[in-house]
Amino acid sequence: IVYNLKKGDKVGLEGPYGLFTLHDTSRKKVFLAGGTGISPILSMLYELEQQKKMQDVLVIYSAKQEEDVLFRKELADFEREGARIVITLTEEAPPSWKGETRRIDGAMITQFVHDPSACDFYMCGSPQMVQSLLQALAALNVPSEHIHHERW
């Protein structure tokens, strides 16, 4: 699209839109992301980093292959600030891979979260991923008001 704008032209902007935002609670934050679903979560992590609250953060991030892992440097920075970062590969893991190698599910959540019902969950990924995690969190007795999600 060509807009033929020139210096000094006025433009109108709208947005941002959406309700997938960080909620100010004292509960620990658990972020569940699949693929590019890590993108909106990143801004929430930056906000928590600014608030010096990274020690209360767990990120479980799923990618198909190691080369599909986005924002490696940023995730490593958040880990240095105190966040727990878990990366899981769902399709192809090289022999040197030290992380998880399965889809995010209820068993993985309970592996890394002592009391899921006491946490706030934020998730973003494919509609199938989000739907299966909503079911898993319900089975773990996580109150629905503690669950926030976006599907891409």
Secondary structure, DSSP 8 states (H G I E B T S, - for coil): ------TT----------S------SSEEEEEEEGGGHHHHHHHHHHHHHTT-GGGEEEEEEEEEGGG---HHHHHHHHHTT-EEEEEEEEE--TT--SB-S---HHHHHHH-S-GGGEEEEEEE-HHHHHHHHHHHHHTT--GGGEEEEE-
